[in-house]
Amino acid sequence: MLEPKSWTPLYSGEYVLKVGGNINKTLCNIEPGATPITEIAIHARSALHKGTPCNGSLDGGGQLGETAGTGYTHYHGSDPPTFQDTWGDTDYIVKTIKDIATQWNGLHAMPRINVGDISKSGGGAMSGHSCHQNGLEADIRYVRNDGTEGPLDLSTDSTLYSKTLTVELMQLFVATGLVDLIYVHPDSDIAASDVAGVVQDSSATHINHFHVRLMDPDGADSNNC
């Protein structure tokens, strides 16, 4: 049996593992003496999402980055400019955001997608959030209707809010097939009938952004292998 150990992934991508035994996928063991398997295709991601979004951690991964890219920009909101809060799996949530931003840029040069918090390095509890702990969630500002970027509070800036563009952006996320849920404030006037997976949250938490949670690619608890 392979002994559990701390794992820090270095390289992500597609690999082929050649072994002389069967793989017990439940225990993640190689069983000597079993019928040989010549090749096993393996996809190695850059991170493990341990625990749950509201009680977990992030092993490995990288950052979306503090600078803007095609179709997106990062905002800190009330966080200090030096706070690193865009950590996630570079082959999962970071790639998803960048891919959607490229699509969005082809549809709307401005405004770019305004991306806020994902997770901090190593995950775990982050100030101002009950979740965002294992690199599976991102805060995205509601889209303005004047082509500009910046804060948009639904309670004070409702005339600048575009439900149409915000729904269009959410639909790009949903189209990936990776979305678990999207939290919105009721003042957004967006419901599950508009976008699959939408959950309305009447607290003030999501008055100035919507919250995308991706499905855990390792199951509910990725601490098992």
VMD Tcl script that draws the C-alpha trace (Angstrom):
set ca {
  {0.00 0.00 0.00}
  {1.24 3.48 -0.79}
  {1.74 5.51 2.36}
  {-0.13 8.85 2.58}
  {2.18 11.82 2.27}
  {2.07 15.54 1.80}
  {1.82 16.29 -1.89}
  {2.94 19.46 -3.63}
  {2.21 19.20 -7.36}
  {4.84 20.68 -9.64}
  {3.68 19.94 -13.16}
  {0.19 19.66 -14.54}
  {-0.87 18.11 -17.82}
  {-1.48 14.73 -19.45}
  {0.79 11.78 -18.65}
  {0.94 8.05 -19.37}
  {1.87 5.76 -16.49}
  {3.15 2.27 -17.35}
  {2.74 -0.21 -14.50}
  {2.98 -3.94 -13.92}
  {-0.19 -4.35 -11.91}
  {-3.79 -3.33 -11.55}
  {-4.80 -0.09 -9.90}
  {-7.27 -0.31 -7.05}
  {-8.98 3.03 -7.68}
  {-10.73 3.00 -4.30}
  {-7.53 2.78 -2.26}
  {-5.25 4.27 -4.90}
  {-2.94 1.28 -4.59}
  {-0.91 -0.62 -7.14}
  {-1.46 -4.33 -6.55}
  {1.60 -6.43 -7.48}
  {0.93 -9.74 -9.14}
  {-2.31 -8.71 -10.78}
  {-2.94 -8.75 -14.49}
  {-0.54 -6.21 -16.01}
  {-1.89 -2.97 -17.40}
  {0.37 -1.52 -20.06}
  {-0.61 2.13 -20.00}
  {-2.80 4.32 -17.81}
  {-3.68 7.84 -18.92}
  {-3.37 10.33 -16.07}
  {-4.34 13.98 -15.92}
  {-2.37 15.82 -13.25}
  {-3.86 19.12 -12.10}
  {-1.92 21.85 -10.36}
  {-3.82 21.65 -7.06}
  {-5.96 19.61 -4.70}
  {-9.19 21.10 -3.35}
  {-9.33 19.71 0.18}
  {-12.44 19.66 2.31}
  {-15.28 21.94 1.24}
  {-15.47 25.55 0.06}
  {-16.56 26.63 3.55}
  {-14.26 24.32 5.52}
  {-11.20 23.40 3.51}
  {-7.80 24.24 2.14}
  {-5.91 24.42 -1.15}
  {-2.84 22.28 -1.82}
  {-0.74 23.68 -4.65}
  {-2.19 25.83 -7.41}
  {-1.29 29.29 -8.62}
  {-2.72 32.76 -9.06}
  {-4.99 34.37 -11.58}
  {-2.65 37.30 -11.10}
  {-2.75 40.89 -10.00}
  {-2.55 42.30 -13.51}
  {-5.25 42.35 -16.16}
  {-5.45 39.80 -18.96}
  {-7.53 39.42 -22.09}
  {-11.12 40.22 -21.17}
  {-10.64 40.41 -17.39}
  {-9.12 42.46 -14.62}
  {-8.68 41.82 -10.90}
  {-10.10 44.09 -8.21}
  {-9.23 44.10 -4.50}
  {-12.34 45.83 -3.17}
  {-11.78 46.53 0.53}
  {-8.72 44.24 0.72}
  {-5.24 45.79 0.97}
  {-3.53 46.06 -2.44}
  {-0.82 43.69 -1.21}
  {-3.25 40.91 -0.28}
  {-2.92 37.88 -2.56}
  {-6.45 36.53 -2.99}
  {-6.59 34.97 -6.45}
  {-5.16 31.51 -5.72}
  {-6.76 28.45 -7.28}
  {-6.11 25.47 -9.52}
  {-4.50 26.93 -12.65}
  {-6.01 24.13 -14.76}
  {-9.47 24.55 -13.31}
  {-10.88 27.78 -11.89}
  {-8.09 30.04 -13.21}
  {-8.27 28.46 -16.67}
  {-12.07 28.65 -16.63}
  {-12.02 32.37 -15.84}
  {-9.41 33.08 -18.53}
  {-11.26 31.03 -21.15}
  {-14.55 32.79 -20.39}
  {-12.82 36.17 -20.40}
  {-11.48 35.47 -23.88}
  {-15.00 34.63 -25.06}
  {-16.36 37.72 -23.35}
  {-13.70 39.90 -24.98}
  {-14.86 38.65 -28.37}
  {-18.39 39.75 -27.52}
  {-17.70 42.91 -25.50}
  {-14.37 44.68 -25.53}
  {-15.52 46.69 -22.52}
  {-16.20 46.32 -19.73}
  {-13.87 43.47 -18.94}
  {-14.87 40.82 -16.39}
  {-14.07 42.22 -12.94}
  {-12.77 39.31 -10.83}
  {-12.42 39.64 -7.05}
  {-11.55 37.04 -4.43}
  {-10.87 33.37 -5.20}
  {-8.78 31.94 -2.32}
  {-5.59 32.84 -0.52}
  {-2.40 30.81 -0.88}
  {-2.96 27.48 0.89}
  {-6.66 28.23 1.20}
  {-8.40 28.23 4.56}
  {-10.39 30.97 6.25}
  {-10.22 34.37 4.56}
  {-11.31 37.65 6.12}
  {-14.74 38.81 4.97}
  {-15.82 35.38 3.73}
  {-17.39 32.30 5.25}
  {-16.26 30.25 2.26}
  {-13.61 30.75 -0.50}
  {-11.46 28.22 1.36}
  {-10.41 25.63 -1.20}
  {-9.98 27.42 -4.52}
  {-13.35 26.61 -6.08}
  {-15.10 30.00 -5.87}
  {-14.72 33.43 -7.41}
  {-16.45 36.77 -6.88}
  {-17.43 38.59 -10.09}
  {-18.85 42.11 -10.25}
  {-22.26 42.66 -11.79}
  {-21.87 44.16 -15.27}
  {-22.46 47.86 -15.74}
  {-24.56 49.20 -18.63}
  {-22.31 52.19 -19.45}
  {-19.31 50.23 -20.77}
  {-17.13 51.22 -17.83}
  {-15.52 49.16 -15.09}
  {-15.58 49.61 -11.37}
  {-17.78 48.99 -8.34}
  {-21.51 48.52 -8.79}
  {-23.68 48.34 -5.68}
  {-27.23 47.26 -6.52}
  {-28.61 49.24 -3.59}
  {-27.13 52.54 -4.74}
  {-26.19 52.14 -8.42}
  {-29.18 50.28 -9.83}
  {-29.45 52.62 -12.84}
  {-25.96 51.53 -13.94}
  {-26.71 47.81 -13.69}
  {-27.27 45.64 -16.77}
  {-29.21 42.50 -15.99}
  {-28.95 41.46 -19.65}
  {-25.14 41.59 -19.73}
  {-24.81 40.02 -16.29}
  {-27.03 37.09 -17.30}
  {-25.02 36.73 -20.51}
  {-21.80 36.52 -18.47}
  {-23.28 33.99 -16.05}
  {-24.44 31.87 -18.98}
  {-20.84 31.62 -20.20}
  {-19.89 30.17 -16.83}
  {-22.82 27.74 -16.86}
  {-22.00 26.64 -20.42}
  {-18.71 25.17 -19.19}
  {-20.66 22.46 -17.35}
  {-18.49 23.10 -14.29}
  {-20.74 25.37 -12.21}
  {-22.16 24.08 -8.93}
  {-24.07 27.26 -8.01}
  {-24.11 31.04 -8.39}
  {-25.08 33.25 -5.46}
  {-26.79 36.55 -6.30}
  {-28.62 39.24 -4.38}
  {-32.39 39.42 -5.03}
  {-31.95 43.03 -6.19}
  {-30.13 41.62 -9.24}
  {-33.54 40.35 -10.40}
  {-31.80 37.15 -11.54}
  {-33.27 33.78 -10.58}
  {-32.78 30.13 -11.45}
  {-35.32 30.62 -14.23}
  {-32.85 33.04 -15.85}
  {-29.63 31.12 -15.17}
  {-29.38 27.50 -14.05}
  {-27.77 27.15 -10.64}
  {-28.62 30.64 -9.37}
  {-29.36 30.89 -5.64}
  {-30.63 34.18 -4.24}
  {-29.03 35.41 -1.02}
  {-30.89 38.26 0.68}
  {-27.96 39.23 2.92}
  {-25.82 42.20 1.93}
  {-22.95 39.85 1.06}
  {-23.71 39.72 -2.65}
  {-25.10 43.22 -3.19}
  {-22.02 44.24 -5.23}
  {-20.97 40.96 -6.89}
  {-22.17 37.50 -7.78}
  {-20.41 34.43 -6.49}
  {-19.55 31.45 -8.73}
  {-18.78 28.06 -7.17}
  {-17.40 25.33 -9.39}
  {-18.01 21.65 -8.75}
  {-15.22 19.89 -6.88}
  {-13.38 17.72 -9.44}
  {-12.27 15.42 -6.58}
  {-15.70 14.98 -5.01}
  {-17.00 16.49 -1.77}
  {-13.69 15.82 0.02}
  {-10.52 15.60 -2.02}
  {-8.45 14.60 1.01}
  {-8.90 10.94 0.11}
  {-6.07 10.32 -2.32}
}
mol new
graphics top color blue
foreach p $ca { graphics top sphere $p radius 0.5 }
foreach p [lrange $ca 0 end-1] q [lrange $ca 1 end] { graphics top cylinder $p $q radius 0.2 }
display resetview
